[in-house]
Amino acid sequence: MIEIRWHGRGGQGAKTGALFLAEAAIEEGKYSQGFPEYGPERMGAPMKGFTRIDDKPIKVHCEVANPQVVIVLDTTLLEVVDVCEGLKKDGILLVNTPQDPSRIRQKLNISGRKVYTVDANGISIKEIGKAIPNTPMIGAFIRATGLLRPETIYEDIRRKFGKKFDQRITEGNIRAIKRAYEEVKGE
């Protein structure tokens, strides 16, 4: 089972990203869960989301304490939350930042884990029109892990977003995912 913990601030899409990733895994025939940490969330407050993906039924129903992957939507959280808490020694840390992975590794003083960075805010501003980093981070996640096919995400976006948003927003999200997939850097 692959366990993913999302760190973001209320309104950045950590909950939506966790759910969307879980639904995409289900589309590929996997078992999955996606849920937020429930509490007094408010716009801008630190919050967490969780995703589990497995090839067999998932019987655990609690927050993710020892993730294989941590996704950080907001770099200001690096200074107020221990985002690496419980991250497995061979795990992946994926951070929304234009900085190189080596700078994040140095800043957090971590070793033995893979660190990936992508400027998800910059990508989403250019492709969607505002800083909503969750969809580009899904593209970076797919590239870093190889767990899902990008085409599954594109189809899901068209199906789900097409009902709520105009085609410009839908296609902007797909372009954002593609760009993050191509632009993510890792070490």
Buried (B, 14 or more C-beta within 10 A) or exposed (E): BBBBBBBBBBBBBBBBBBBBBBBBBBBBEBBBBBBBBEEEBEEEEBBBBBBBBBEEEBEEEEBBEEBBBBBBBBBEBBEEBEBBEBBBEEBBBBBBBBBBBEBBBEBBEBEEBBBBBBBBBBBBBEBBEEBBBBBBBBBBBBBBBEBBEBEBBBBBBBEBBEEEBEEEBBBBBBBBBBBBBEBBBBE
